Amino acid sequence: MIQSKDDYKFYLEADKIALNGVDGWLNFLLNDVWRFERLLRRHEYYLNCKKSIFWKPYIFYLKYRHLRLGKKLGFIIPPNVFGPGLSIAHYGTIIVNSEVKVGENCRIHNCVHIATQCHPCNEPDKCPTIGNNVFIGPGVVIVGDIFIADDIVIGANSFVNKSFHEKGITIAGSPARKISDKGFERCYRKATEILKMNIKR
């Protein structure tokens, strides 16, 4: 979660690396996914770090712009859900509950739903917790009080309603099960690690 200006800058740079750099001014201006991610991070920064009543109108304005652009692109992604290095692969429906927690370097595709699972009336709703470096393929549904470990690939059109604690594997199917010992490394970059290496140089 963004807790300072330095965090904000780190999240932005990690997201930019995760989105293949977003090089060039024309791409920078016209890339709506990058515009959404920048707006999401700005909303998070002001929401978390600017507690004075003076900032309330601007935070409301950011929330409005965030929701409006999300509606245009098909994204319902609340603030403070995804860690740094978020890569949204395409326009299209992505629905994420505000109580979901996702770690660093998540690569998420279209038609994904991450939410609660229906419980009897007296039981509180609980959402998934997803680790670092998780690749979520198109059409995936992840529901319930479950945990997804680091470095996992979730195959397209999978239905995930149980926890997977083994790191570095691929899961798929409906319901999902382990299908391979190969994980995130073969699918996508770890943007936060790349950024940390660049900062050290």
C-alpha angles and dihedrals in degrees: 000000000000109000103159145020089263090054089050092053091046093051092049094049093045091050090050091053090046089055091056094266099293088237125194131034095259092053090043091055099039101040102102094187091056089046089053093049092049090050091047091053093046090051090050093048096051094039093052102033108031106067098159117111086234089074097048096094092049092047089051089050091051090049090052093050092044092052093043095052090042090054090051092052097037096249126137099182115149123207122272097027105102127053123222120298096047114171118189104194102200147356112270142089116331116161119185127175115234091237094058116108121205125181133220127315101015115174108200128183133200129289093032124149122191113178152114124304120232114267134178112283096261096052120087118240115250128193137211124274112212124195133221125298099018122161113208113195127211118292096016121154117198116182143167140021095322139132127225114197128225124285096020126148117211111203124228119285094009123154110214117190102146135061125265113199099172111099127223100024138120121239128188144154139065103304094021122242135170112279103164144020090224116098145172097322092075094049112043149358127270098233097186092055091049090050094048090051091050091050091053093054 
